[in-house]
């Protein structure tokens, strides 16, 4: 009996008590009617009464009930998962068969589908889900079509506006080109000639020749857009020269359609010498007014090293009259050379031809080359010069003042 009690005690400790601790049943593990009583003889020395009995039937029922609950829970979960998977496969088969079944269905919808009491209820629920899915697709398709129509209408409106604007611009450009061409054609018959001397190719590098041609192209464009254009002559321009090659690069097919006169002869062979005036910055004679009866010559040269006296020497060899622009007379000149680009010379001559105003004409001189126009009294000019030189030169202020006074007094005596 004692060995049986010891064995029972071990079984209880190893199985029942951990199970009770796991499921929270330490106090009420057994019903009141049937209890598992351990005799006090197990706690004492081998003195025990044989009247105390162990209720094994109750213990077996408790163990079986706990195991059945766990198994029932796992079985129910697996059954639920298998039912959902089977329902999903069934719905997929119905959808492929052509029935009104939604393409996408969630787990909650599947559960409600399985909970439906009858087949008709299940069909109605599936039809409801199918129709709701179709409504959502139609709404999305309508929104996409509306967005596409709006974008297409915007693109068409922008295209029509661009076409109208482009057509108007093209029409306006064509009309203006015809008007400009007509003016230049009139100037070739009745206009005042202007000569570009193309005999300085040997005095320049290839890069300088390219810059020269670029400036001449700009000058031709300014002349073509003016109200009263010059009749431009390119003299001393030989075929297959650097000038000619650069002109073809710029104009291409339009080179033969330009309303200008191109010749390889010298200007002294084309025009009388008494009407020719060579414009050069090295000339001692200052140009006072623009003469509409004279023919002005501009040297087609860009020299980065500022080769002084080249154009003046050529004019003297040919026995021509020279003139320089009155830059110091109208402009408070800054430090630097008085050479201007060819397009600046063209704009100055066109303004002089149209207005005869030197101030308007000399506005095309770059602002970095002068302080302002000489339109104030001498003491005010000295004040401005003192301020400028104080900011720029600092200690050399007095020297600059003296030099300015000497130069200005010489000019007054020359006048």
C-alpha positions in Angstrom: 0.0 0.0 0.0 2.8 2.4 0.8 4.5 1.7 -2.5 1.2 2.4 -4.3 0.9 5.7 -2.5 4.5 6.7 -3.3 3.9 5.8 -7.0 0.6 7.8 -7.0 2.4 10.8 -5.4 5.0 10.8 -8.1 2.4 10.6 -10.9 0.5 13.5 -9.4 3.7 15.6 -9.1 4.9 14.9 -12.6 1.6 15.2 -14.5 -1.4 16.6 -12.6 0.2 19.5 -10.8 2.1 20.9 -13.9 -1.1 20.6 -15.9 -3.1 22.5 -13.2 -0.4 25.2 -13.0 -0.5 25.6 -16.7 -4.3 26.0 -16.9 -4.8 27.9 -13.7 -6.6 25.2 -11.8 -4.5 24.9 -8.6 -7.5 25.2 -6.2 -10.5 23.8 -8.0 -8.8 21.0 -9.9 -11.3 18.3 -8.8 -15.0 18.6 -8.1 -16.2 18.5 -4.5 -17.9 15.2 -5.0 -14.9 13.3 -6.0 -11.5 14.4 -4.5 -8.1 13.0 -4.7 -7.1 12.6 -1.0 -3.7 11.8 0.0 -3.4 10.3 3.4 -1.3 11.8 6.1 0.8 8.8 6.2 2.7 10.0 3.1 3.8 13.1 5.1 4.7 11.1 8.2 6.7 8.0 8.8 5.2 4.8 7.5 2.1 5.2 9.9 -0.9 5.3 7.5 -4.5 4.0 7.8 -5.7 1.7 5.1 -9.2 3.3 5.2 -8.1 6.3 3.0 -8.7 5.6 -0.7 -7.7 7.2 -4.0 -10.4 8.3 -6.5 -8.7 7.2 -9.7 -11.8 7.5 -11.8 -12.1 11.2 -11.1 -8.5 11.8 -11.9 -8.8 10.0 -15.3 -11.9 12.0 -16.3 -10.1 15.3 -15.5 -7.1 14.3 -17.5 -9.3 13.2 -20.4 -11.3 16.4 -20.4 -8.2 18.7 -20.6 -6.8 16.7 -23.5 -10.1 16.7 -25.3 -10.4 20.6 -24.9 -6.9 21.1 -26.4 -7.6 18.7 -29.3 -11.0 20.2 -29.9 -9.5 23.7 -30.2 -6.8 22.6 -32.6 -9.3 20.6 -34.6 -11.7 23.5 -34.8 -8.9 25.9 -36.0 -7.7 23.5 -38.7 -11.3 22.8 -39.7 -11.9 26.6 -40.0 -8.8 27.1 -42.1 -9.6 24.2 -44.3 -13.2 25.4 -44.8 -11.9 28.9 -45.8 -9.4 27.4 -48.3 -12.1 25.1 -49.7 -14.5 28.0 -50.0 -11.9 30.1 -51.8 -11.1 27.3 -54.2 -14.9 26.7 -54.9 -15.4 30.4 -55.6 -12.4 30.5 -57.9 -13.9 27.5 -59.8 -17.3 29.3 -60.0 -15.6 32.5 -61.3 -13.8 30.5 -64.0 -17.1 28.8 -64.9 -18.7 32.2 -65.6 -20.8 32.7 -62.5 -21.2 36.1 -60.8 -18.4 35.8 -58.3 -16.1 38.6 -57.2 -12.5 38.4 -58.3 -11.1 39.4 -54.9 -12.7 38.4 -51.6 -11.4 38.9 -48.1 -11.4 36.4 -45.2 -14.2 38.3 -43.5 -16.4 38.0 -46.6 -15.5 34.3 -46.9 -16.6 33.8 -43.3 -19.9 35.6 -43.9 -20.3 33.5 -47.0 -19.9 30.3 -45.0 -22.2 31.5 -42.3 -25.1 32.0 -44.8 -27.9 29.6 -43.9 -28.9 28.5 -47.4 -27.5 28.2 -50.9 -29.8 31.0 -52.2 -28.5 33.3 -49.5 -24.9 32.4 -50.5 -25.7 33.1 -54.1 -27.3 36.4 -53.3 -24.3 37.4 -51.1 -21.9 36.5 -53.9 -24.0 38.4 -56.4 -24.0 41.5 -54.1 -20.2 41.3 -53.8 -19.8 40.9 -57.6 -22.0 43.9 -58.4 -20.3 46.1 -55.9 -16.9 45.1 -57.4 -18.3 45.9 -60.9 -19.6 49.3 -59.7 -16.2 50.2 -58.3 -14.4 49.2 -61.5 -16.9 51.3 -63.6 -16.4 54.3 -61.3 -12.6 53.9 -61.6 -12.8 53.5 -65.4 -15.1 56.6 -65.7 -12.7 58.7 -63.6 -9.7 57.5 -65.7 -11.6 58.3 -69.0 -12.6 61.7 -67.6 -9.0 62.5 -66.6 -7.7 61.3 -70.1 -10.3 63.5 -71.9 -9.3 66.5 -69.7 -5.7 66.0 -70.5 -6.4 65.6 -74.2 -8.5 68.7 -74.3 -5.7 70.6 -72.5 -3.1 69.3 -74.9 -5.3 70.2 -77.9 -6.0 73.6 -76.6 -2.3 74.2 -76.0 -1.5 72.9 -79.4 -4.1 75.1 -81.1 -2.8 78.1 -79.1 0.8 77.3 -80.1 -0.3 76.8 -83.7 -2.1 80.1 -83.8 0.7 81.8 -82.1 3.3 80.1 -84.3 1.3 80.8 -87.4 0.9 84.4 -86.5 4.6 84.7 -85.7 5.6 83.0 -88.9 3.2 85.2 -90.9 4.6 88.3 -89.1 8.2 87.2 -89.6 7.6 86.5 -93.3 6.0 89.9 -93.7 8.8 91.7 -91.8 11.4 89.8 -93.8 9.8 90.9 -97.0 9.7 94.5 -95.7 13.3 94.4 -94.7 14.3 92.8 -98.0 12.4 95.5 -99.9 14.2 98.3 -97.9 17.6 96.7 -98.5 16.7 96.3 -102.2 15.8 100.0 -102.3 19.0 100.9 -100.6 21.0 99.1 -103.3 19.6 101.5 -105.8 19.1 104.7 -103.9 20.9 104.2 -100.5 24.2 105.5 -99.2 27.1 103.0 -99.7 29.0 101.7 -96.8 32.3 99.8 -97.4 33.8 97.0 -95.4 37.5 96.6 -96.3 38.4 92.9 -96.5 42.2 93.3 -97.0 43.4 92.5 -93.4 43.4 88.8 -93.6 47.2 88.6 -93.4 47.2 90.8 -90.3 45.0 88.4 -88.3 44.9 84.8 -87.1 42.2 82.3 -88.0 40.4 83.0 -84.8 40.4 86.7 -85.3 39.1 86.3 -88.8 36.2 84.2 -87.5 35.4 86.9 -84.9 35.6 89.6 -87.6 33.1 87.7 -89.8 30.8 87.1 -86.9 30.7 90.9 -86.2 30.1 91.6 -89.8 27.1 89.2 -89.8 25.7 91.1 -86.8 26.3 94.4 -88.6 24.4 93.1 -91.7 21.5 92.1 -89.6 21.3 95.5 -87.9 21.5 97.2 -91.3 18.8 95.0 -92.7 16.4 95.8 -89.8 17.0 99.6 -89.9 14.6 102.2 -91.3 17.0 103.6 -93.8 19.7 100.9 -94.4 23.1 101.3 -96.1 24.1 99.7 -99.3 26.8 97.4 -98.0 29.9 96.7 -100.1 32.4 94.0 -99.4 35.5 95.1 -101.2 38.8 93.2 -101.6 37.0 89.9 -100.9 38.6 87.1 -102.8 37.2 83.7 -103.4 38.6 80.8 -101.2 39.9 83.3 -98.7 39.4 82.9 -95.0 36.7 85.6 -95.0 34.8 83.9 -97.8 35.0 80.5 -96.0 33.7 81.9 -92.8 30.9 83.8 -94.6 29.8 80.5 -96.2 29.8 78.8 -92.8 27.5 81.4 -91.4 25.1 82.1 -94.3 25.3 78.7 -96.1 22.8 78.7 -99.0 21.7 82.3 -98.2 25.1 83.7 -99.1 24.2 84.0 -102.7 20.8 85.6 -101.9 22.2 88.5 -99.7 21.2 92.0 -100.9 24.8 93.3 -100.7 27.5 93.9 -103.2 30.6 91.6 -103.1 33.6 92.4 -105.2 37.3 91.5 -105.2 38.2 95.0 -106.5 39.5 97.8 -104.3 37.1 100.6 -103.3 39.3 103.2 -105.0 38.6 101.4 -108.3 34.8 101.5 -107.7 34.2 104.9 -106.1 35.9 108.3 -106.5 38.6 109.1 -103.9 37.2 112.5 -103.0 34.1 110.9 -101.6 35.8 108.2 -99.5 36.4 108.6 -95.8 38.3 105.9 -93.9 37.1 105.6 -90.3 39.9 104.6 -88.0 40.5 105.3 -84.3 44.1 106.3 -85.1 43.1 109.3 -87.2 44.2 112.7 -86.0 41.0 114.3 -87.6 37.9 114.0 -85.5 34.5 113.5 -87.2 32.2 116.4 -86.4 29.0 115.6 -88.3 27.7 112.7 -90.5 27.9 113.5 -94.2 25.3 111.8 -96.3 27.2 112.5 -99.5 30.3 110.7 -98.4 31.2 107.0 -98.5 32.6 105.7 -95.3 35.0 102.8 -95.1 35.2 100.5 -92.1 38.3 98.2 -91.7 37.2 94.6 -91.3 39.7 93.8 -88.6 39.7 92.4 -85.1 43.1 92.6 -83.4 43.4 91.3 -79.9 46.9 92.7 -79.6 45.6 96.2 -80.7 47.9 96.8 -83.6 47.7 100.6 -83.9 48.2 102.5 -87.1 47.5 99.6 -89.5 44.3 101.0 -91.0 45.7 104.6 -90.9 48.8 103.5 -92.8 46.6 101.8 -95.5 44.4 104.9 -95.9 47.5 107.1 -96.2 49.0 104.8 -98.9 45.9 105.1 -100.9 45.7 108.8 -100.4 42.3 108.8 -98.6 40.7 111.1 -96.1 40.5 109.7 -92.5 38.3 110.4 -89.5 37.8 109.2 -86.0 34.7 109.2 -83.9 34.6 112.1 -81.3 34.6 109.8 -78.3 36.5 112.1 -76.0 34.4 115.1 -77.0 31.2 113.5 -75.8 32.3 110.9 -73.4 34.3 111.1 -70.2 36.6 108.3 -71.3 38.0 105.7 -69.0 41.3 103.9 -69.3 41.5 101.6 -72.3 41.6 101.6 -76.1 39.1 103.5 -78.2 38.6 100.6 -80.7 35.0 99.5 -81.1 33.6 96.3 -82.6 32.1 96.3 -86.2 28.5 95.9 -85.1 28.9 98.8 -82.6 30.2 100.9 -85.5 27.3 99.9 -87.6 24.7 100.9 -85.0 26.5 104.2 -84.4 26.5 105.1 -88.1 22.9 104.0 -88.6 21.8 106.2 -85.6 23.8 109.1 -86.9 22.3 108.7 -90.4 18.7 108.6 -89.0 19.0 111.3 -86.2 22.3 113.1 -86.4 22.5 113.0 -82.6 25.9 112.0 -81.2 24.6 111.3 -77.7 22.0 108.8 -79.0 24.6 107.3 -81.4 27.3 106.9 -78.7 25.0 105.1 -76.4 26.1 102.0 -78.2 29.6 102.4 -76.8 30.1 99.9 -74.0 29.5 101.4 -70.6 32.6 100.0 -69.1 34.8 102.2 -71.4 33.6 105.6 -70.1 32.3 107.3 -67.0 29.5 109.3 -68.6 28.7 112.0 -71.2 30.5 115.3 -71.1 27.4 117.5 -70.5 28.3 119.2 -67.2 30.6 122.1 -66.3 34.3 121.5 -65.7 34.1 121.8 -61.9 31.3 119.2 -61.7 33.3 116.9 -63.9 36.3 117.3 -61.7 34.2 116.4 -58.6 32.9 113.3 -60.2 36.4 112.4 -61.4 37.8 113.0 -57.9 35.1 110.7 -56.4 35.7 108.0 -58.9 39.5 108.1 -58.6 39.3 108.2 -54.8 37.3 104.9 -54.9 39.6 103.4 -57.6 43.0 104.8 -57.2 43.3 106.0 -53.7 46.7 107.8 -53.2 47.0 108.7 -56.9 44.1 111.1 -56.7 46.2 114.3 -57.0 48.2 113.0 -60.0 45.0 112.0 -61.8 43.5 115.5 -61.1 46.6 117.2 -62.5 46.6 115.0 -65.6 42.9 115.6 -66.2 43.4 119.4 -65.9 46.2 119.4 -68.4 44.4 117.3 -70.9 41.2 119.3 -70.6 43.1 122.6 -71.0 44.8 121.3 -74.1 41.4 120.4 -75.6 40.0 123.8 -74.9 43.0 125.5 -76.6 42.7 123.2 -79.6 39.0 124.1 -80.0 
